[in-house]
Amino acid sequence: MAAEIKPSSSGRQGNIRKPVLLNKLEGINDEVNAAVIIPREDGVITVSDDKTVRVWLRRDTGQYWPSICHSLPSAATSLAYNEQTRRTFVGLDNGTISEYLLADDYNRITHTRDYLAHQGRVASVRFSLNFEWVLSCSRDKYFQWHCSETGRRLGGYQTSAWCLCLEFDEKSSYAFVGDYSGQIYVLKVKSSNCELITTLKGHSGSVRSLAWDMDRSLLFSGSFDQSIIVWDIGGRQGTAFELQGHHDKVQALAYCSASKQLLSAGDDTVLVIWNMDAKRSETPDWAESDACEKCSAPFFWNLKMMWDQKVIGNRQHHCRKCGRAVCSKCSMNKSTLPPLGYEYDVRVCDDCHTQITDDDKAPLATFHDTRHCVTYMHLDPTKKRLLTVGKDRLVKIWDMSSVLH
């Protein structure tokens, strides 16, 4: 089927800067798992559970039509595309990674080889042209990498839970693998083995997506716990900033290095654009206490103090600004704290509330409605086009020129 086109005459409505929906690709009969914009070409590649890889080209009418619909032996679960060579790598539900070569006119796709990489669903695939490596991770709890010239397996690393996402930095040859338990493995990959550098622990839910800022060596992780964590890998000081702007699972991330903006989306149908050039602070550790650190009222588990004072204990809360343990009476105010990553109102103690200025509450992110639950994103920074894949089996293409600056 053709894509439904939603043109925009100006690209803006008034003075409000927001993404503009340009096209919708529809007609796929099953869940779309991944998609990429073909750089410098009005085209899109999609892979889905209906066992197909499709190449969509924009016709003169403005509609997108599939120029290729190639059938696969198993559901297609992940995708990597290299624009210099037009080599396309498709991860399958049966654990195989199939390599294809896309023709110059994007009307033919030729199978090159299969990599028998995993024993389970391939969650993510990356291709490094400099190293000639095909890197992948899977639900079989393995991270693997293969030589793309010979097809030979070079090595692997076993994790403790399902692997869900993968990023690779060619400059340092570091691989980052996010898993179902909420951990991120930092691996130094070599030609024949890999070394575990560290394990990043900060999420309470599955790590579903990763993005990498190669210029500043920052790793972004989005999780089912509704949060995003910014890990300072290059600084090597263990710095981690939290970003709280979603009210449901964070499913997808994309990073624009030119404008230093992070894009995040998920099940709440909201696209958040974060200003990562702003000065941010680490969230404080939450203190533990048997009594309110402001008024000394006992918490409900402090039986001795409750008995001595003949009072009923209070529930423990925490101020998001200072981290102190306080009771509800001493933390009745709420405020946004954008430098700490809180773009919506959170609990603060009375002391901190009096110190918060209007400048402290100035937003460092913008929020936009995608009108579908986003499971995957791909950004073309050259044309400033964003592709979102939804649970509704739709692929949407957005003009981001007014918000990525």
Secondary structure as GFF3:
##gff-version 3
##sequence-region A 1 405
A	DSSP	beta_strand	4	5	.	.	.	ID=ss1
A	DSSP	beta_strand	20	25	.	.	.	ID=ss2
A	DSSP	beta_strand	32	38	.	.	.	ID=ss3
A	DSSP	beta_strand	43	48	.	.	.	ID=ss4
A	DSSP	beta_strand	52	58	.	.	.	ID=ss5
A	DSSP	beta_strand	64	71	.	.	.	ID=ss6
A	DSSP	beta_strand	76	82	.	.	.	ID=ss7
A	DSSP	beta_strand	87	92	.	.	.	ID=ss8
A	DSSP	beta_strand	96	102	.	.	.	ID=ss9
A	DSSP	beta_strand	109	116	.	.	.	ID=ss10
A	DSSP	beta_strand	122	128	.	.	.	ID=ss11
A	DSSP	beta_strand	133	138	.	.	.	ID=ss12
A	DSSP	beta_strand	142	147	.	.	.	ID=ss13
A	DSSP	beta_strand	153	158	.	.	.	ID=ss14
A	DSSP	beta_strand	163	169	.	.	.	ID=ss15
A	DSSP	beta_strand	174	179	.	.	.	ID=ss16
A	DSSP	beta_strand	183	189	.	.	.	ID=ss17
A	DSSP	beta_strand	194	201	.	.	.	ID=ss18
A	DSSP	beta_strand	207	213	.	.	.	ID=ss19
A	DSSP	beta_strand	218	223	.	.	.	ID=ss20
A	DSSP	beta_strand	228	232	.	.	.	ID=ss21
A	DSSP	beta_strand	240	243	.	.	.	ID=ss22
A	DSSP	beta_strand	250	256	.	.	.	ID=ss23
A	DSSP	beta_strand	261	266	.	.	.	ID=ss24
A	DSSP	beta_strand	270	275	.	.	.	ID=ss25
A	DSSP	alpha_helix	303	309	.	.	.	ID=ss26
A	DSSP	beta_strand	317	318	.	.	.	ID=ss27
A	DSSP	beta_strand	325	326	.	.	.	ID=ss28
A	DSSP	beta_strand	333	337	.	.	.	ID=ss29
A	DSSP	three_ten_helix	338	340	.	.	.	ID=ss30
A	DSSP	beta_strand	342	348	.	.	.	ID=ss31
A	DSSP	alpha_helix	350	355	.	.	.	ID=ss32
A	DSSP	beta_strand	365	369	.	.	.	ID=ss33
A	DSSP	beta_strand	374	380	.	.	.	ID=ss34
A	DSSP	beta_strand	385	390	.	.	.	ID=ss35
A	DSSP	beta_strand	395	399	.	.	.	ID=ss36
###
